[in-house]
């Protein structure tokens, strides 16, 4: 009786606050069945797992909950939420705990990426609009001069009236500008009428991972207003990046941001252009029957567009490499395991835990026997490449645009960075 009395006297302030913010989070419905924990790659990190974390909140252990770095190892991938029979929203709980950390104590890398994006009005790596425009124009000019087949190629920034507006990940112009070119070639080949935005062109949004709603909204709203008011584009296309897709897709809903354009993933367009015959790709080049697999980015598949986009991804892959040369991971699509690179983990200081998290993904990939993993997400790409090196794997991590241009025979000499020696 005394034990029951003690529990009834617990304040559980954190629980009350979360349930006020997210009434349908269903925290009280937990059956302690452990389904969330059994499917979570973050289980065991810092001696915590989703079930323990939730029980701590329900028992009023607010101080312990607020002091554990486990909330920065959890990638908010939603696999636990999807599996939970009672639909307890643990990822939203984790997000709200992140938001309660004093801002200066949140991981420095995530915080600085958020702040750089805001201060530069461009991207998380701090490249300003004028720097981005210069780089794009310079690289495009180099392509026109050195690749005769693309002497008419154009890459625009801030062009009014373009039908399609495409965002870009900071890694492109800042650290690997030649990786922008294959996608330009694809757009050129299909005759797309496109432009980059001039402001908030960086697809990533680390303010979302920082649980900084104010700045997450600022980035998305600024981009939306720029497209609607300045460019007039009918479609915003998100580049090959899961978290940047979700940050816009969820941001539009979370902050009730009105917009006039459609929002789509470039993967959807790859599939559409192949079906329409605009991208005349095939697998004839794969004479050695090289095996490929693909990663389903959590943010693009499980958290937003679901299995239809995963099916588009597989259609593209099988067309490019041959159905007999595509080997799927298991589980896959909406039930795929997170690689461990999301949620800001790559910008956080917990590398040991991030790699331990990624061991499940590494084992998944190795079990396919594939020599290549096609990854339509920059964070997944970086993580999957890192765990391959760390655990001594034998696969190569590539972008979809690399495979498409390889199939079309138009991959430039400097656009083969991620290919292995068998294809480079």
N, C-alpha and C positions, 0 to 999 in steps of 0.2 A: 504493500500500500504506500509506504514512504517513497519507494522508487517511482511509482506512478505519480505521486504528488510532485516529486522533483521535476519530472518531465513536463508536467502540466504548467509548472512555473517558468519554464524556459521562454525567453522572449522571442527567439528566432526572428530577429529583426531583418536579417538578410532574406529569409524565406518570404516574409510579409512584403518586403519591397519588391522582390521579383514577381510575386503573384499579383501585385497591384499593377506592375508594368506589363506583365504578360499573363492575363487572366486564364488563357487556355494552355498554360504550360503544364498543367496536370501534375504538379509536383506531389500532391497527396495521394495520387493513384499508384505510386510505385509498389510493385509486388515483391521487390527484392529477389526477382527470379534470376538475375544475372545475365540475361540475354544481351544487355548493352555491353557488359564487361567482356563476355566471351568473344565478341566480334570487334573489339576496339584495340587497334595496334598500340595505343598509348597506355594500355593496362600494364601496371607494374612500375611505370615510371614515377619516380619520387614516392614509391610505395602507395600509389593511388590508382584508382580506376573509376569509371563513371558511377558505378553503384555506390562505392564508398563515398565518393564526392557528394552524391545526392543525399546519402544518409547523414553525412556531416551537416549539411544544410538543414535537413529536417529536424535534427537533434539540437539545433541552435549552436553548433560549434563554429560560430561566425569568425572568431579570431583565427582559428586554424584554417578555415576555408580561405580567408583573405590573405593569408601569408604563404600559401603554397604556390610554387612556380608551375605546378602541374597545369594550371589554366593556360599557360603559354606553350605547353607541349601538346595539349589537345588542339587539333587543327580545325575544330568546328565542322567536321566533314559530314555530320548528320547520319552516319551509319548507325549509331546507337538509336537515334530517334526513329529511323525508318524500321528498325528491327523491333522496337519496343511494342509489346502488345497493348500497352496502355497509353502510348504516344506521349510519354513524359519528355518534355523538351529540354534535355540536358544541355545541348549546345547553346540555347538561348540563356540558360542559367550561367554557363561559363562566360558567355559574352558580357552579361551584366556584372559578373564578378570582376572581369577585366576592367570594366568601366569604373568600378569602385576603387581600383588601385589609384593612389596619388599619381598624377600624370608623370611627374619626374622620376617615379620609381618603376614605371613600365619599361620593357626592354628598349634600350637606347637605339638599337638599329631600326626597330619598327617606328619608334617615335620620330627619329630624324628623317626617315623616308616620308612620313606623313608631313612633317614640317617643310621639307624641301619641296614637296609637291605644291603646298599652299603658297610658299614664298616665291617660287619660280613661275607659278601660273602655267606650269607645263607638265612636269613629271616628277616621280619619286626620286630620281637621281639628280634632280636640280637643274636639268637642262632647260633653259628658257626658250620661249617660242622663237626668238630670233636665231638662237643657236640651232634649234631643230630645223628650221627652214633652210639655214645655210648648209647644214649637213646633207639634207635631202637633195637639195639642188646640186650640190657638189658631186654627190655619188651618182645621181642620175646623169649628169654631164659626162662623168667618167665612163658610164655604161654606154652611152651614145657614141663616144669616141673609140672605145676599145672593142665593142661587140656590134659588128655591122648589121646583124639581124635585128638589132634593137636601136637603130639610128634614129627612130621616131619615138622612142619611149619617153613618156612624161610622168613625173611624180609631182603632184601639186600639194601645196599647203595653204589652206584658207581660201580656196577658190570658190567663189559664189556660184550658186546654181548647179553644182555637181549633184547628180542623182544620189550617189553613194558617198557616205563619209566613213572613213576607216580610221580607227585609232591604232596606236603603235606602242609596243612595250619599250621602255627606256633602254633596255639592253641593246636594242638595235642601233640607234644613232650614237649612243654613248660609248659602247664597248665593242660592237661587232656590226658596223654599218653594212657590210656586204650581205649580211643575213636579211636585210630589208629587200634586196633586189629580186629574189625568186618570186615573192608575192607580187611585186610590181610587174614582173614578166607575165604572170598569170592574168592579172588585171588587164594588161595590154593585149594579151592573146584573145581574151573573150570580148574585148571592146568595151570594157566597163567605163562608165562616166563617173570618175571618183576624185576625191580629194582627202587629204588629212585635215583635221581641224587645226586652227592656228593656236588655240588656247586649250589647256587641259588635254593635250594630245596624248599624254601618257596613259596607257590603258590600265596600269596598275592603280590600286587604291589602298595604301597601307593604313590610312586613317580608319578604314573599316576594321582591319585587324587590331588596331590600337583601341578599338571600342570608343572611338571619338566621333560620335554621331554628328556633331556640329560641322566638323571638317569633312567627314565623309559626304554629308549632304552638300557642302559648299562645292566640292569637286564635281559631283554629278550635276548639280543645278547649273553651275557655270558652263559646263559642257553642253547641257541641253539648251540653255538660252543662246549660246553661241551658234549652235546648229540651226535652231528655229529662227532666230532673229537675224543672223549674219549670213549663213550659208544657204539655208533653204533646202537642205538635202532631204530626200524622202526616206532614206534608210541609213541608220547607223550600223555599221558592220564592226563587230568586235574581232580583233585579230586572234591568232591562235593562243589563247590564254584563258583558262577557266576562271581564275579569281577575278580578273578584270571584267569578264562577262557578268559574273554574279554581282559584283559591286555595283554595276549599273542596273542590272535587272532587278535586284532587290532594293536598291536605292530609290528607283522610280516609284516603287510601291510603298516602301517604308516611310518616305518623306512626301508622298502624294504630289509628285512633281509632274505637272502637265507637260505633254510633249506632242509634237505633230508628226514625228517620224516613226517608222517601224524599227524595231531593234532585233538584229539577227547575228548569229555567229558565222564566221567565215566558213566553218565546216559545212553549214547548210548550203552555202553558195557553191563550195567545191562539188558537193553531190548534185546540186541543180545543174551546174554548168556541164558536168560529165553526162548527165542524163539528156541534156539538150543537145549534146554533141559539140558544144563550144570548146570544151577541153577534150581533144581527141587522144586521150591517154589509153594505154593498154599495158599488158605485162610482158610483151615480147622481149623487152630488154633483159628480163630476169632469166636468162638462159641457164644459169647455174642453180636455179631453184632455191635461192637464198630465202630463209625463213624469216618472217616478220610477225610481230605482235603489236598491240597498241594499248595505250593507257587511257582509261576513261576518267577524265578530270572530275573530281567530286563536285566542284562548283558549277561545272557546265552540265553534267549529267544528273547526278542524284539530287542536287540542290535547286536545279532550275528547269532544264528542258526535258529531263527524263530519258527513257529508253529510245524515243524517236531519234534524238540526236546521236545516240550511241549506234543506232542502226545505220544512220547516214555515214557515220565514221567508218563502220565496217564495210559498207558499200564502196566507199572511196578506196579503202585499203585493199580490198579484194580485187577491185578493178586495176589498181596500180601494180600489185605484186603477184596476182594470180590466186584464185580461191584456194588452190591446193598448197599454196605457200604461206597462207595466213594461219597462225596458230593462236587461238584466243587464250587469255588467262582465265583462271577459274578461282573464285567467282568473278563475274564481270558485269558490265553495264551499270545499272543503278545499285547493284550490290557489291561492286568492286571495292577492294580495300584502298584506303587513302595511302598515298606514297609517303606522307610525312613532311612534304615540303610546303603544305598550305598553312593557313592560319597565321602567317607571319613567321613561321618556324625558321625559315632561312635567314631572317634578319634578327632572330633572337640568339642569346648566348648559349643555348643548351644543345650544342652540337652532338654530344654523346647520346643524349636522349632522342634527338631527331634521327640519328642513324639507327639506334635501336628500334625505334618506331618503324623505320624504313626496311627493316630486315624481312618483314612479311612480304612487302612488295618485291624485294630482291629475290626472295625464294619463289614467288609467283612467276617472275620473269624467267628465272633460270629453269623452272620446270617446263616452260614451253619449248626450250631448246632453240629459241629464235636468236638470230644474230643481230637483229635490229628491233628497236622499240620506237614506234612512231608516237610522238607525244604532242598533242595540240594544246600545250599549256607551258608557259615559261617557267613557272615555279616547279611543276612536275618535272620538266625537262632538267632543270638544275639539280633537283633532288635525286632523280633516277640516275643521272650521270654520276653524281657524287657517291651514291651507295654502290654503284658498280665498281668504281675505283677503290672504295674503302673495303669492300668485301671480296675483291678479286674476281669480279665477273668478267664475262667475255662478250658482252653485247655492246652495241653502239646506240646512242640516243639521238634521234633525228626529228626534224620538223616535217609536217605533211607537205609544206611547199617545196621542200628539197626533193621528196619523192615524185611530186607532180612534174617538176621541171626536169628531173632525171628521165622520167617516162617520155616526156616530150622532146628530149634531146637538146634542151636549151639551158643546161646548168653551167654557169660560168666557172672558170678556173678558181676564182676566189670564193665560190659559193658552195664549197664541198667540205667545209671545216669538220662537220660531224659525221661524215662518211668514213667507213673503215677502208683499209687498203684494197679490199676486193672491189670497191665501187668508186673510190676517189680517183 
